[in-house]
Amino acid sequence: LLPGLIEGHAHVLLHPYDETSWNDQVLKEPEALRVARATVHLRKTLEAGFTTVRDLGTEGAGAADAGLRDAVAAGIVPGPRLLVANRALVATGSYGPKGFAPSFDVPQGAEEADGPDLVRAVRGQIGRGADWVKVYADYRWGARGEARPTYSVEELRTVVATAASSGRPVAAHAVTAEAILRAVEAGVETIEHGDEATPEALEAMAKEGVWLCPTIAASDAVARYRGWDGQDPEPPRLAAKRVSFRAALAAGVPICAGSDVGVFAHGENVRELELMAAWGMSAPAVLRAATSGNARMLHRDKEIGAVEPGLTADLIAVAGDPTADLAALRAVRLVLQSGRIAVDRR
């Protein structure tokens, strides 16, 4: 018996890229179809033992995540408790879909805003129901397609200050060291991905208590979609990410269990936990990250994340001892959500 697991980085409105490309999901799939599919994703996630999920962007589906959150809370559809971010904020010209003639006004997977206009954009996301605000501190818009910072420190501070005025924390997509440093200086609470973090960037994160959501499982999945068979040699980008993750552990950076699920199949969230262990975390540390740690990251540790008197009874029972072997998490027998049986495989 252990606390319900918490997913720190999900996209419930996406499905695996080897089924349908991200571009086609954003441009061709009707929102109603995406919402209907997302209800299946939510059920599979709950059945896998995850009772709370932070969803970090609808990727072209507007504020549909807020509706899904409310539907779960009302008992209309089964699923984990959701904390949502609506549309992420991106610098003009930086995001996608790309590759179209400039004369076409192509719908974007996130909301473009810059400078003082970020105040309006953040307030708009909050007004549409965002629990968190997500901002892309960098993206693949360099001259050779490489990741480069998008927002200045001042712009990121605008996002953080505007979000903070209504009690919303900010998550920053940041791969490059410079974007991480800018985001930490601006006051974000979590860094998503962090692949190219340098010792300086990790030191700054550790000093300020900024969480790293490494999204290892998504990186692993993308490498496999591109032809990697899971054996050595490991693709260079994945190998570099492994080094960065281990450096974050050594630097004392607080680690969030966040997989970027949606890039790969919902219900397979535990893959992130398995890879975190394979990359250097002990099984007990991984379990803490996916329960009490993520609860602290979400500012919900007075409600969820532990088996203690007074907390919400989000509980799971598994066959085996996950502190010795995380594979036990793939044998969920019982899920209690707010004290009620949600999944029963006894």
N, C-alpha and C positions, 0 to 999 in steps of 0.2 A: 504494500500500500504506500502510495506517495502522492504529493500534490499534483493536481492537474498540470500538464506541461504548458509552457507559454512560448508561442512563436513570436520572435521579435521583428521579423521582416518578411512580409508576405504580400502577394498581389492576387487576391481572390478572384479578380476579374480577368486574369490571364490564364492560359493553359499552355502546355509544353511547346516550345518553339520547334521541336521536330514534328509536331502535328500541324501547326500553322505558324508561319513567321510572325514576328512582332508587328511588322508593317501591315500585314494582312489582317491581323486581329484589330489593329487600331482603325484601319481604313475601310475594311469590308464587312466586318461582323456587326450586325445591328445591336444596339445596346440591350434590347429585350432578350436577344439570344445570349448575350454575355451574362446578363443577370441570371437567366434561367440556369445556365451552366454553373455559375458561381454558387447557386444553392446546393448543387451536387458537391462542389469543392468543399463547402462548409461542412456538409455531413461527413465526408471522408476525413476531414481534418479532426472533427470531434471523435470519430471512431478510432482515430490513431492516438487518442489520449490528450490532444491539445484542447484545453478548455478556454484559453484566451489567445487572441491573435492581434498583433499590431499590423495593420495593412497600410503600406506606404505608397499608395498611388493607384489611381484607377486606370491610367494609361489609355486615355481617350474615352473613358466611360463616365465623364462628368462627376457628379456627386452620388453615383449609384451605390458606392460603398456605405454612405450614411443610411440609405434606405435599407440595405442589407443588415447593417448593424441594428437598426430599429426593428426589423422583422424578426431577427433572432431574439432580441430582448423581449419582444411581445409574444414569443412562442409560436410565431407563424411558420417559421422554418427552423429545423434543428441546426445547430452550429455553435462554434465557440463564441464567447464574448468578444466583440470587435471594438478596437480603437482605430480610427480611420484618419486619413490625411487628404481625402478628395484628390484634386489634381495637384501634382507637384509644381513648384515654381522653377522656371528655367529662364536663362538669359535669352534675349531675342536672337534668333538665328542659330542657336547652339544645339537644339534638340532635333527630334525627328517626328514623323518620317521624313527622309531626305531622298534626293535623287530625282526630283521632278523639275520640270521647266519652271523658271522663276515666275512665269505668267500665271501659274496655277496657285491658288490659295489652298494649300493642302492642310486638312485638319491635323493638329498636333497632339502628341500624347501627353502634353503637360501645358501649363499656362505660362505664356511669355510675359515677363514684366521686368522693368529695369528702373534703377534710380529711385526717385521719390514715389513713382507709381507702384513700387513694391508695398507701400502702406495699403493702398486700395486692394491690391491682389491678396495680401494676407487677410485683411478684414473680410474680403469676399469669401475666401475659403472657410474662415471661421463661421461666417453667416450661413454657409451651406452645410455646416455640421462637422467640420474638422475637429478632431480631438488633438491631433498633432499637426504641425506644419512641416512639410518636407521641401527642401530646397536643393537644387543641384549646384554644388560649389565648383564642380568641374564637369566636363563631358568631352566626348571624342570630336572636337571641332578644331583641332590644330591643323596646321597647313598640310601635314601628311596623315591626317586622320587620327593623330594621337590625342590622348586626354590632356586638356589644358584648363586652367582655372577660368571660370566664367564671371563670377562676381567679385567685386572689390570687398575689402574688409568693411568699408562703410556701408555698402549695400547689404551685406550679411548682417551687420548690426541693426540695420533698419528692420529686417525680417525678424530678428530675435526680439527686438524691443517691442515691435508691434504685436507679435504673438504673445509675449510675456504679459502685456497689459490685460489680456483676457485669460491668463493662466494656461496658455498653450505652450508646450515645449517644442523645440525645433530639432529635426533630424536632417543631417546633411549628407547627400551623396558626395563622397570625396575619395578619389582614387590616388591622386597625386599628392606629394608631400606639401607643396605650396597651398593647395586647396584645403588640406587638413589644417595647416597652420592658420590660415585665414579664418576658417570656420571655428576653430578653437578660440582664437582671439575674439571672435564676434560673440561667443557665448552659446554655441549650439550644445545640445546634450548628448547626441549620438553621432558617430561617424559610420556611414554605411560603406562597406567594402574595404577601403584603406589599403589597397593592394601595394602601393608604392611608398608606404610610410617609411620615413627615415628615422634614425635615432632621435633627431631633434623633434620631429613630429610626434613620435611616441612619448618622448619626455614631456612635451606640452600636454598631451592627452592625459597622461598619468597625473601630472601636477594639478590639472583642473578637474580631474574626475570624469572626463568625457569617455563615454562607452564606445567600444568598437563592436559593430555587428559585422563579422567577417564574410558572411554569405559564401562559405566554402562550397556548399553543395551546388549552388548555381554555377559557380566557376567550373566545377568538376563536370556538370552536365553539359555546359557549352563546349568544353573540350571534347567530350564524347560525341556531341552532335557534329563536330568538325573532323571526326575520324579517329580520335584517340581511342585505343582499346582498353585503357585502364592499366596497362603495364608500363614498365620502364622502356624507353626514356619518357619521363614526364614532360609535357609541353612546357617550354620556358616560362610562360606567364604563370602557369600553375605552380611551377617550382619556386618562382620568385614570391608568389603569394604565400606559400608554405613558410618560407624564410621570414617574411614579414609578420606572419601570425605568431611564429615562435618568438620573434623579437618583442612583439607586443606582450606576450605572456611574461617574458623575462623582465620587461620594463615596468610591470605592475599595472598595465592598462586594464580597467574593468572590461570584461568580455560579456557581450550579449549573445545569446543563442538566437541567431537570425539567419534564415536560410535563403531568402529571396525566392521562396516557393511560388510556383506559377511559371517560372522558367522551366521547372521540372514538375512532376505530377504532385498535385495536392494529395495529402494522405501519406506521402513519403517524407514528411518533415523530419522524421527521426534521422534521415540520412545526414543532416547537418551535425547532429550530435555524434554520430559514428565517426564522421570525418574530423571533428574537433578532437576526439580522442586519438584518432590515428595520427593527427598532426601534433600531439604532444600534451594535451590536457588529460588528467586522470579522470576516470569515470565518475567519481564523486564530484569533482570540480565541474564537469560537464552538466551533471544533474542539478547542481546548485545554480549554474548559469541559466538553465532552462526552467527554473522554478523561482526560488527566492531572489536570485540575481535579476532576472527579467522583471520580477514584480517591483523591485526597487527602481530599476531603470524606468518603468512605466509610472512610478509614483503611486503604485497600488499595493505596496507591501503591508499596509494595514488592513487589506481586504483579502488578498490572494497570495499564493506562492509558498505556503507552508501548511503543515498540519498542526494547528494550534487552536486552543479555545478562542472563540470570538471571531475567527476568520471565516470567510465564505467556504462552505464545504465543497470545493472543487477537488475531487479525489479520483485517482485511478488505481486499479489493481492489475498487476501484471504477473505472468507466470515466470518465475525466476528472480534472480537478484541483479538488478541493473547496476548496483554499485560495483559488482564484479565483472559484469558483461552487459554492455548497453544493448546487445541484441535482445535482451528480455523485454525492451520497450516495444518490440515488434509483436509481442504476445499480450496485447491489452485484453483483459477479460471483463473489466467493469469500469465504467466512467460515471461518476457522480458530478452533476453540475448544479451548483447552489443547493446541494443536499438531495437532489432528485436523480434517480437513475436515468441516464441518457443513453447508455450503451450497456447491454448485458449479454455476455458470451459465456457465462458460467455453465 
